[in-house]
C-alpha cells in the first residue's frame, strides 16, 4: 500500500548569539512566534535555548509544504528579523531539515 507524498517540512533553525546579544536575539526570535503561527501553512513554531550553552537557540519549525515555507520567508516579520540578524548572530543561521521516521 502506497501512502500519499507528504510535503510537510520539518526543520530546526540553529541560531547562536554574538557575545552580549543573547537577550536581543531572544527577544527578536520571540517576536516571530505569534505572527508565524498565524500564517497559513504553519504547523509548529517553537523556540528553545540550549541549556548548556546560553545564547544558542533552536527554533523547531513545521510547515505544510515548501510553498508555505516560502511564504513565511516573504513575510514582513521575517524580513524585519533578517535585516538585523547579522548584528545578532555569531555565525550564519543553520537550517536543518528533518524526515519523520516514527509516528
Secondary structure, 3 states (H helix, E strand, C coil): CCCCCCCCEEEEEEEEECCCCHHHHHHHHHHHHHHHHCCCCEEEEEEEECCCCCCEEEEEEEECCHHHHHHHHCCHHHHHHHHHHHHHECCCCEEEEECCCCC
